[in-house]
Amino acid sequence: MKNEVEVLLVASEAYPYVKSGGMGDVVGALFKYLPRYGLKAKLFLPGYPSVLDNCSFTGQRELSFLFGNTQEKALFLELRNGNQELVVVCHDHFFRREKIYDYPDDVERFIFFSRAVFEYLVRWQENSFVLHCHDWQSALLCAYIDRYWPSYRPNPRRTIFTVHNLAYQGIARGELFRLVNLPGQFFTHEYLEFYGNINLMKAGLLFSHCITTVSPTYAREIRSPEFGEGLDGLIRALARKKPLVGIVNGIDTEVYDPATDPLLAQNYTFDTLDHKMRNKEALLQRFFSPEKLELSWPLVAFVSRLVRQKGIELLLERAEEVFSLPISWFFLGTGESGYEKALREMSKRYSRVAVELRFDEDLAHLVYGAADLLLLPSLFEPCGISQLISMRYGALPIVRRVGGLVDTVIDYPFHPRLSNGFHFENFSAGELLYALKRAIRVYTQDQPLWKAMVRNAMGSDFSWERSVEKYLEVYRGDF
C-alpha cells in the first residue's frame, strides 16, 4: 500500500479519547499503530464532552446539510500530529451528553454522525483512502460512499466494515428511515428494512468490500442461527460474495505490562512472580476485612460489564455452591440493575466476595495484577480483551468455548503443560462449577503445572503488532 493512501477510521469510540468496551481498544490501537507502518491515519469521532475537554484542537470547519426534512449544522474540530489526524464531529444536541450510549434517540444520533462524516469527506478529503467503519454507529457511511460518492473525488480504494458485536445492530422504528436520505427502495428487506424496523448494521454488511470480525471463530459463528442474531442468512449469502475475515484483537503491551505498570502495588515478571503476591495482598487489604484475608486461596476476578452476554447468571444460579468454594472473589464492573443488585447481595451473604460496581480503568490494572484466575463464562464473545490482559499479568482465564475465547485461551487435554487457561463447553452452571474446581485443584495440588500454565500465559503474544499486520492485508485486498 502506498504511503499517500490514508486509512480513515470511523467509530463511536477510540481509546484513549473515549471508551466503553473492546471496540474502543481496537480503533484506538489502529490509530496508534498504523503510522508506524508508514500510513496516514485519520480518525473520526463524535464530539463527546470527554473528547472535547481533553484535546487542544488546531483547526475547525463547519457545514450544513439536509437531515431528513431539516437543515442541520455540524462543526468539525481537527487535530493533526504527524501522520495522525483526529476529526471530531460536534453537535451539542446529539453528542454533548453525560453518557455515550443508551439514549432513546441513539439511532438518530449516529445517523447524523455517519451523514456528517460523509459530507466532510465529499468536501475536504483530498487523498485516496481506505475507509474502515466500525459497528452499526458508522455503518450508514458505507452506503453513502457506495451510492453517493462523487466522480470528481478520488474513489476510496476499499471499504471495510468491522463487526465488533452483532448483538447490537442499531435497530429502530421504520419511520426513522426518513432521516437516512437514501432512496425509498433502500427500506426493503434486501437493504435496511428488518421486520418493519430500520437496521443500520445491515448497511455496513451490504455496502462494504470486506467484512471483518474480531476473531476467526466469531466470523464462523455469526453465520449460524445460534449466534447470527437474525442476520445469519444474510451473512452466509454475503460470505459467498466477499471476504469475511476474523482478526483477533490485541492489547497494547506498552500499557499492559506488569514489569512497568505504574498502577500496580508491585511490578513483576515471570522470573519474579513472587512479587505478584504483593498485589494480591494490597487488593485484599483494601477491599476485604482483615479477618477475612486468605492469601493461600486463589483470587478469582470478574472484570466486565454486568450483562447477560457475560454469563453472570451462571454464578447466581448455583450461588451457594460457587461462593462456598475455597476462593476469594472480586467483581469490577457495571451493567444491568438486576445483576448489580444480586452481586451486592452476594457480597453481604458471603464474606469472601467483594464487589465494586463501577468502571475504573486504574483499579482494573491492580485487579489483573492481583488475580490468580479470571472468569469469562460468556454466552457469546466476539473476542474479549479481559482474557488477553489477564494472561499478560499471569492470571489464568476460565472461559466458555465460544468466539475469541477459543482462539486465545488454550486448554489442551492431552498435554496440560501446553495450556494457558481452562475451558468449559456448554452454557451451564454445572460445567462452570466443574471448571472452577479443576482450576482450584491445579492451583492447590499441582504447582509445577500451574507455573507452566502461567509461563505459557505470560509468554503468549497478543500484541497489536500482529493484529495490525492482518488489517494491513485486508486494506491491501489480500483476502
C-alpha positions in Angstrom: 0.0 0.0 0.0 1.4 3.4 -1.0 2.1 5.9 1.7 -0.1 8.6 0.1 -3.2 6.4 0.8 -4.9 7.4 4.1 -6.8 4.9 6.3 -9.9 6.6 7.6 -11.2 5.1 10.8 -14.8 6.0 11.7 -16.2 4.9 15.0 -18.2 5.9 18.1 -15.3 5.4 20.5 -11.5 5.0 20.5 -9.0 4.7 23.4 -7.7 7.0 24.9 -10.2 9.6 23.8 -13.4 7.7 24.8 -14.0 4.1 25.6 -16.8 1.8 26.8 -15.6 -1.6 25.5 -13.5 -3.6 23.2 -14.3 -1.5 20.1 -12.6 1.5 21.7 -9.4 -0.6 22.2 -9.4 -1.8 18.6 -9.9 1.6 17.0 -7.5 3.3 19.3 -4.8 0.7 18.6 -5.2 1.0 14.8 -5.0 4.8 15.0 -1.9 4.5 17.2 0.0 1.8 15.2 -0.9 2.4 11.5 1.5 5.4 11.3 4.3 3.1 12.5 3.8 1.2 9.2 4.2 4.4 7.2 0.5 5.0 6.7 -1.6 8.1 7.4 -4.4 7.5 9.8 -7.4 9.8 10.2 -9.9 9.1 13.0 -13.5 10.4 13.1 -15.2 10.5 16.5 -18.4 12.1 17.8 -17.8 15.3 19.9 -18.5 13.9 23.4 -17.6 16.2 26.3 -14.7 13.8 27.3 -13.1 14.3 23.9 -13.7 18.0 23.6 -12.4 18.7 27.1 -9.1 16.7 26.7 -7.9 17.8 23.3 -6.3 21.0 22.1 -7.7 21.3 18.5 -5.8 23.3 15.9 -8.4 23.7 13.2 -12.1 23.7 12.6 -14.6 23.6 9.7 -18.4 23.9 9.6 -21.1 22.8 7.2 -24.8 22.4 6.9 -26.7 19.5 5.2 -30.2 18.1 4.8 -31.1 15.8 7.7 -34.5 14.4 7.0 -36.5 17.4 6.1 -34.5 20.0 8.0 -31.1 21.6 7.7 -28.6 20.6 10.4 -25.2 22.1 11.1 -22.0 20.2 12.1 -18.8 21.6 13.4 -15.6 19.6 12.8 -12.6 20.1 15.1 -9.3 18.9 13.8 -6.0 17.9 15.5 -3.1 16.8 13.3 0.1 15.1 14.7 2.4 13.9 12.0 0.7 11.0 10.1 -2.2 11.1 12.5 -5.3 13.3 12.3 -8.2 13.4 14.7 -11.5 14.9 13.4 -14.3 15.3 15.9 -17.9 15.8 14.8 -19.6 18.3 17.1 -23.3 18.8 17.6 -24.5 19.9 21.0 -27.9 18.2 21.0 -26.6 14.8 19.8 -23.2 14.4 21.5 -22.9 16.8 24.5 -24.3 14.3 26.9 -23.3 12.5 30.1 -23.1 9.1 28.5 -22.0 8.0 25.1 -24.8 5.4 24.5 -28.1 4.2 26.0 -30.4 7.1 24.9 -33.8 6.6 23.2 -32.5 8.5 20.2 -29.2 6.7 19.7 -30.1 5.6 16.2 -30.9 9.2 15.2 -27.6 10.4 16.8 -25.5 8.0 14.7 -27.4 8.5 11.5 -26.4 12.1 11.9 -22.8 11.1 12.7 -22.4 8.9 9.5 -24.0 11.6 7.4 -21.8 14.4 8.8 -18.6 12.3 8.1 -19.8 11.7 4.6 -20.4 15.4 3.9 -16.9 16.2 5.3 -15.3 13.6 3.1 -17.1 14.9 -0.1 -15.9 18.4 0.6 -12.4 18.1 2.1 -10.9 14.6 1.6 -8.1 15.1 -1.0 -6.1 11.9 -0.7 -7.1 8.5 -1.9 -8.3 6.5 1.1 -9.3 3.2 2.6 -12.5 3.5 4.7 -12.8 1.4 7.8 -16.1 1.7 9.6 -16.8 0.1 13.0 -20.2 -1.4 14.1 -23.6 0.0 13.5 -22.8 3.5 14.6 -20.9 4.3 11.4 -22.4 1.6 9.1 -24.5 4.0 7.1 -21.3 5.7 5.8 -20.7 2.5 3.8 -24.0 3.0 2.0 -23.4 6.7 1.4 -20.0 6.1 -0.1 -21.4 3.3 -2.4 -24.4 5.3 -3.6 -23.4 9.0 -3.5 -19.6 9.3 -3.8 -18.9 12.0 -6.5 -16.9 11.2 -9.5 -14.7 14.3 -9.1 -13.2 13.0 -5.8 -10.6 10.2 -5.6 -12.5 7.0 -5.1 -12.0 5.0 -1.9 -9.7 2.1 -2.5 -11.7 -0.2 -0.3 -14.5 0.0 2.3 -14.0 -2.2 5.3 -16.7 -2.9 7.9 -15.9 -4.5 11.2 -18.5 -6.2 13.3 -17.5 -5.9 17.0 -20.7 -7.3 18.4 -23.6 -8.5 16.2 -25.9 -8.3 19.2 -26.1 -4.5 18.8 -27.4 -3.6 15.3 -28.8 -0.1 15.5 -32.4 -1.2 15.2 -35.2 1.4 15.5 -38.7 2.1 14.2 -39.1 2.3 10.5 -40.2 5.9 10.4 -36.6 7.0 11.1 -35.7 6.0 7.6 -36.8 9.5 6.6 -33.6 10.7 8.3 -31.3 8.5 6.2 -31.7 10.3 2.9 -31.4 7.2 0.8 -34.0 6.3 -1.9 -37.2 4.6 -0.8 -36.2 1.2 -2.3 -33.5 1.0 0.4 -36.2 0.5 3.0 -36.9 -3.1 1.8 -35.7 -6.4 3.3 -32.9 -6.6 0.7 -31.4 -3.5 2.2 -32.0 -1.7 5.5 -35.5 -2.9 6.5 -35.7 -5.5 9.3 -39.1 -6.8 10.3 -40.6 -3.3 9.8 -37.8 -1.5 11.5 -34.6 0.1 10.2 -31.4 -1.8 10.8 -28.2 0.2 10.4 -25.8 -2.7 10.8 -27.1 -4.1 7.5 -25.7 -1.0 5.7 -22.2 -1.9 6.7 -22.6 -5.6 5.9 -24.1 -4.9 2.4 -22.1 -1.9 1.2 -18.6 -2.9 2.2 -15.9 -4.6 0.1 -14.8 -6.7 3.1 -16.4 -7.6 6.4 -14.1 -8.4 9.4 -14.9 -9.6 12.9 -12.7 -9.6 16.0 -11.8 -13.3 16.0 -11.8 -16.2 13.4 -14.2 -18.3 15.5 -16.7 -15.4 15.7 -16.5 -15.0 11.9 -17.7 -18.6 11.6 -20.3 -18.4 14.5 -22.2 -15.4 13.1 -23.2 -17.5 10.0 -25.2 -19.7 12.3 -28.7 -19.2 13.8 -27.3 -19.5 17.3 -25.0 -16.5 17.0 -26.3 -14.7 13.9 -28.8 -12.5 15.8 -31.3 -12.8 12.9 -28.8 -11.9 10.3 -27.2 -15.3 9.8 -28.9 -15.9 6.4 -27.7 -12.5 5.1 -24.2 -13.1 6.4 -24.0 -16.6 4.8 -25.1 -15.1 1.5 -22.6 -12.2 1.7 -19.7 -14.6 2.7 -20.1 -16.3 -0.7 -19.6 -13.0 -2.5 -16.9 -11.2 -0.5 -14.3 -11.8 2.2 -15.5 -12.3 5.8 -12.3 -12.3 7.9 -11.7 -12.8 11.6 -8.8 -10.9 13.2 -8.1 -11.4 16.9 -7.9 -8.3 18.9 -4.7 -7.4 20.5 -3.7 -5.4 23.6 -1.3 -2.5 24.0 1.7 -4.2 25.6 3.2 -0.8 26.4 0.2 0.0 28.6 -0.4 -3.6 29.9 3.0 -4.7 31.2 3.3 -6.0 34.7 7.0 -5.2 34.7 6.4 -1.5 34.3 2.7 -0.8 35.1 2.7 2.2 37.5 -0.9 1.2 38.7 0.4 -1.9 40.4 1.4 -2.1 44.0 4.5 -4.1 42.9 5.9 -4.7 39.4 6.9 -8.2 38.4 7.8 -10.6 35.6 7.5 -14.3 35.4 11.0 -14.6 36.9 9.9 -12.5 39.9 6.4 -14.0 40.1 6.5 -14.0 43.9 6.2 -10.2 43.7 2.7 -10.7 42.2 1.6 -11.8 45.6 2.1 -8.2 46.9 -0.6 -7.0 44.5 -2.9 -9.7 45.8 -2.2 -8.7 49.3 -2.8 -5.0 48.5 -6.2 -5.7 46.9 -7.4 -8.0 49.7 -6.3 -5.5 52.4 -8.2 -2.7 50.5 -11.5 -4.5 49.9 -11.7 -7.3 52.4 -12.0 -7.1 56.2 -8.7 -8.1 57.9 -10.1 -11.2 59.5 -11.1 -12.5 56.0 -7.8 -12.2 54.3 -6.7 -15.6 52.9 -3.7 -15.3 50.7 -3.3 -19.0 50.2 -6.7 -19.2 48.4 -6.9 -18.4 44.7 -8.3 -15.0 43.9 -10.8 -15.1 41.1 -11.6 -11.8 39.3 -14.6 -10.9 37.1 -13.8 -7.6 35.2 -16.6 -7.0 32.8 -19.9 -5.4 32.0 -22.7 -7.0 34.1 -24.9 -8.1 31.3 -26.4 -11.5 30.2 -23.8 -11.9 27.5 -21.0 -12.2 30.1 -22.6 -15.2 31.8 -23.0 -13.7 35.3 -26.3 -15.7 35.7 -24.3 -19.0 35.8 -22.7 -17.9 39.1 -26.0 -16.7 40.6 -27.9 -19.9 39.5 -25.8 -22.0 41.9 -24.5 -19.3 44.2 -24.3 -21.4 47.3 -22.0 -23.9 45.7 -20.0 -21.4 43.8 -19.3 -18.9 46.6 -18.7 -21.6 49.2 -15.6 -22.8 47.3 -12.2 -22.0 48.8 -11.9 -18.9 46.6 -11.8 -15.2 47.1 -13.9 -13.3 44.6 -13.6 -9.8 43.2 -16.1 -8.3 40.8 -15.5 -5.0 39.0 -18.0 -3.5 36.5 -21.4 -2.0 35.9 -24.4 -3.2 34.0 -28.0 -4.3 34.4 -29.6 -3.3 37.6 -30.7 -6.9 38.4 -27.2 -8.2 38.3 -25.8 -5.3 40.3 -28.4 -5.9 43.0 -27.7 -9.7 43.0 -24.0 -9.1 43.4 -24.5 -6.6 46.2 -26.5 -9.3 48.0 -23.7 -11.9 47.4 -21.2 -9.6 48.9 -23.3 -9.3 52.1 -24.0 -13.0 52.3 -20.5 -14.3 51.6 -17.6 -12.9 53.4 -15.0 -13.6 50.6 -16.9 -11.8 47.9 -16.0 -8.1 47.2 -18.0 -6.1 44.6 -17.1 -2.7 43.1 -19.9 -1.5 40.8 -18.1 1.0 38.7 -15.9 1.3 35.6 -12.4 2.0 36.9 -9.5 1.5 34.5 -6.9 2.2 37.1 -8.3 -0.3 39.6 -8.7 -2.9 36.8 -4.9 -2.9 36.4 -4.4 -3.7 40.1 -7.1 -6.4 39.8 -5.3 -8.1 36.9 -2.0 -7.9 38.8 -3.6 -9.4 42.0 -5.8 -12.1 40.5 -4.8 -15.8 40.1 -7.8 -16.5 37.8 -10.1 -14.5 35.6 -13.6 -15.7 34.9 -15.3 -15.2 31.5 -18.3 -17.6 31.2 -19.8 -15.8 28.2 -22.9 -16.7 26.4 -21.2 -15.4 23.3 -17.9 -13.4 23.0 -16.8 -11.9 19.7 -13.2 -11.6 21.0 -12.8 -10.4 24.5 -9.9 -8.2 25.9 -10.0 -9.2 29.5 -8.6 -12.7 29.0 -5.7 -11.2 27.0 -4.8 -8.8 29.7 -5.2 -11.3 32.5 -2.8 -13.7 30.7 -0.2 -10.9 30.3 -0.5 -10.4 34.1 -0.2 -14.1 34.9 -3.9 -14.6 35.8 -5.2 -17.8 34.1 -8.6 -17.4 32.4 -11.5 -19.7 32.9 -13.7 -19.3 29.8 -16.5 -20.8 27.9 -15.5 -22.2 24.5 -17.0 -19.5 22.3 -15.8 -16.8 19.9 -12.4 -15.3 20.5 -12.1 -17.1 23.8 -11.5 -20.3 21.9 -8.9 -18.5 19.7 -6.9 -17.1 22.5 -7.2 -19.4 25.5 -5.7 -22.9 25.2 -6.9 -25.8 27.3 -5.1 -28.8 25.8 -6.5 -32.0 27.3 -3.7 -34.3 26.0 -0.8 -32.2 27.4 -2.0 -29.7 30.1 1.5 -28.2 30.3 0.8 -26.6 26.8 -2.3 -24.8 28.2 -2.7 -21.2 29.3 -6.2 -21.4 30.8 -9.3 -23.5 31.4 -12.3 -24.2 29.2 -15.9 -25.4 29.7 -18.2 -26.2 26.8 -21.9 -25.5 27.4 -23.6 -22.5 28.9 -24.3 -24.4 32.1 -23.8 -23.6 35.8 -22.7 -27.2 36.4 -19.9 -27.1 33.8 -18.7 -23.8 35.1 -18.6 -25.2 38.6 -16.6 -28.2 37.4 -14.1 -25.8 35.6 -13.7 -23.8 38.8 -13.0 -26.9 40.8 -10.5 -28.1 38.2 -8.6 -24.7 38.4 -8.6 -24.8 42.2 -7.2 -28.3 42.1 -4.3 -27.3 39.9 -3.6 -24.2 42.0 -3.6 -26.0 45.3 -2.2 -29.5 44.3 0.0 -29.2 41.3 2.1 -26.1 41.4 4.6 -27.3 38.7 1.6 -27.5 36.3 0.3 -24.1 37.5 3.6 -22.4 36.9 3.9 -23.9 33.5 0.5 -22.6 32.5 1.3 -19.2 33.9 4.5 -19.1 31.9 2.5 -20.0 28.8 0.0 -17.3 29.5 2.5 -14.5 30.2 4.5 -15.6 27.1 1.6 -15.5 24.7 1.9 -12.9 22.0 -1.3 -10.8 21.9 0.4 -7.6 20.9 -1.3 -5.2 18.5 1.6 -5.5 16.0 0.3 -9.0 15.0 -3.3 -7.8 14.6 -2.4 -4.7 12.7 -0.5 -6.7 10.2 -3.6 -8.7 9.4 -5.6 -5.4 9.0 -3.0 -4.2 6.5 -3.6 -7.3 4.4 -7.3 -6.5 4.4 -6.6 -2.9 3.4 -4.4 -4.1 0.5 -7.1 -6.5 -0.6 -5.0 -9.7 0.0 -8.1 -11.6 1.2 
